[in-house]
Amino acid sequence: MDMTILIADDEIEIAELLQLFLEKEGYQAIVAYNGSEAWQLLQHRCIDLAILDINMPLMDGYTLLKHIRTIHTFPVIVISARNSDYDKILGLGLGADDFIAKPFNPLEVVARVQAQLRRANEFNKPSVPEQPADTTTLGHLVLNHSSCTLLRGDEPISLTSLEYRLLKTFMLSPGKIFTKQHLFELVWSDLYLGDDNAIMVQISRLREKIEELPKQPRHILTVRGLGYKFQAKED
């Protein structure tokens, strides 16, 4: 099937049981035993569906779900021993696609995984031609995700890993306003402690590389009092 499922649950027996049943169905299943570990895996792996427990150490399932929904649209199934109506409504309200109460039959989980993946494949097909999967193009900027390099018009521009992740975040969501905290947690994959210097330095360096007039940027714009956004076209 060539699909990867992320299982995030601090109960080792449950996580490994789900992994076993999913792999029997031909999926690749990877396991994280806390929310922070799961978030790190999401920075480096292509995930088709996630199964999240609510009560996890370091980062709970609700917080992880909120992080996921800032940048990903793949299906998410929440599993939890907390099965009150409030917990279900909260999980679905944060962007979960399904909620399964513990204890559960692992065969039911597999069936729901298959149903969510079918739904995602059927209804998330683009209505316009897709760009090549390894590039994102906005105006005269072409970001290559395979080589982590940028083409500005005909000029190739090398990027550091941080610059690439920062530009990728902007270019995948043009026009979206990112707070400094949001950017830091997405790009640095760490908790934001209020230090703006790291963000400002990387923004400045990126502007030097992509803006014609870095002091008067037309792409990476400062939104006073809020953060930054990426503008694809030059006005």
N, C-alpha and C positions, 0 to 999 in steps of 0.2 A: 504493500500500500504506500510505502515511502512517506508516511506521515509521522510526525513526532508529537508525542503527548507529554506534557509536563505534569508531574504529580507532586504537589507540595503538601506534606503532612508530617507532623512531628511524631506520629505513631508509626514506628518502623514496620510493625507487622501489617498494618493496613496499607501503607505505601508499597511495600514489597508484594503484597497480595494483588493489588491493582496492577502493578507492573507486570506480574506474571500473567494475569488474565489478558491484559492488553497485548502483550508480546505474542501470546498464543494466537491472537487474531491478526497478527502481521504488522502491528504498529511498533514504532520505536518509542519506548517509554523511558524517560529520564526522571530521576527522583531528587527532590530537595527536602530537607528535614526541618527547614524553618523559612520564614518569608524572605529574609535577607538573602539567603542562599538561592532561593528561587529567582529573586530579582536579578542577581548576578548572572545566573544562567540565561535569563532572557536578554541580556546584553550581548551574548555571544552565540546563541543558538536560534535557529529558525523554528518556531513553535506553531503547530497547527491548532492545538487545543490545550487548555490548562484545566486541571482539577485541583481546587484549592480547599484546604481545611481552614476554618475560621480561627481556631485557637492554636496559634503557632508562636514560638518564641521569636524575639528580635524584631519581627514585623508580622502583625496578624494578617489574616486573610483579607479582611476588609481594606486595610491599608494597601496591601499588595494589589488588590483588585483595582483600587483607585489609580495606582501607578500604571498598571497595565492599560487601563482605558484611556490614559493620556496619549498613548502612541500606538496601541494595537487594537485590532478589531476581531481577532480570532475568538471562537467560542470559549466561554469560561463556565465550568460547572463547579458550584460550591457544594462541599460536603461538610456536615457538621452534626455533632450531638446536640447543638443548640437549634432546636427545630420549632421554636415558637413562630407565630405568624409575623411578629415584629422582625425576627432574624431573617425570615424568608423575604419579607418586603424590603428590608434594608439591602440584602444581597442583590436582589433583582434590580432595586433602584440604583445601585452603584454600577450596574452593567453586567451582572451575571446573566447567563442564558438559561440556567437551570439550577435547581437546589435539591440536593438529595440528603435525607436525614440518616444519621447513623443510629443503629447498625443497619447495614444494607446488604443486599445480595450483589456480589461483584458482577454477576452476569447482567443484572439490571444496569449497573454503571456502564458496562461495555455497550449495551444496547443504546443507552442514552448518548454515549460518545459517538456511536455510529450515526445516530439520528441528527445530532448537532453538526457533524461534519458533512452529512448529505445536504442539510439545509444551507450550510455556509457555501458549499460548492455550487448549489443550484441558484441561490438568490444573490450571491455576491459577485456574480460575473459582471465585468465592466460593460457599460453601454457605449463606451467610446474605445477606440484602439488603445491598447496599453503601450507604454514605453517599454523598451527592453528592460528586463528584470534587474539588470545590473547597473542601470543608469537612472538618474533623475535629471530632467532638463527643464530649466526655467529661463526663458529669454535666451540670452547668450551664454548662460552658465550651464555646463554639463558635468554633473558629479558622478564619477564612476565608483560604484560600490565594491567592485572586485579589486581594483588597484588602489582605492582610497585616494584618488587624485581628482583634480578639477581642471576642466577645459574652459577658459574664458575666451569665447570667440575661437580663434585659432591658436591661442596661447596656452600651453600646458602649465599648470601651477601645482607645485608639490605642497602637500599639507601634512602637518603633524597629526598624530592620532587624535588629539584633543580637538584640533581645528576641524578635522574631518567629521568627528561626531557632532560637534557644534553646528557645522554647516548642514549636515544631514538632517539634524533636528529641525532647523529653520526651513530647509527646502522641501521637506516632506509635508510641512504645514504652513504654506505661504499665507500671510495675512493674520495668522494667529498670534496673539500677544502672550509671550512667555514671561512670567515673573522670574526674578533672579533665583528664588528658591527652586522653582520648577526646573529651570535650566540646569542648575547645579545638580539636582537629584537625577535628572535625565542623563546629562553628559558625563558628570564625574561619578555617578552611581554611588553617591555617599550622602550622608545627612548634611543639610545646610545649617551652618552655625552662625550665619549672619556676616561672614567675611565676603565682601563684594569684590575684593581686589583680584582674586583668581579669575572671576568672570570678566571683569573689565579689561584685564590684560589680554585674554583670549579674544574678546570682541575687537579690541584695538588691532591685534595682529591679523585677524581675519579681514577686517576692513582694509588694511594695508594691501592685502592680496587681491581682493575682489572689487574694491571701489576705485573709480577713476580719481575721485577726490576724497580720500579717507576722512578728512576733517569735515566734509559735507556729504555724508553717506546717503546713497539713494536706494540701497538694498537693505542693509541691516540698520533699522531705525530704532532710536530710543523713544519709548512712549513714556513721557514724563509721569512719574509717580506710580507707574505700573511695571515696566520692564522693557522688553525688546520685541520687535516683530520683523519678519522678512518680507520685503516688497519685491516682487519679481520684475516688474516693469519700471523703467525710469520715466518719471513724469517730466 
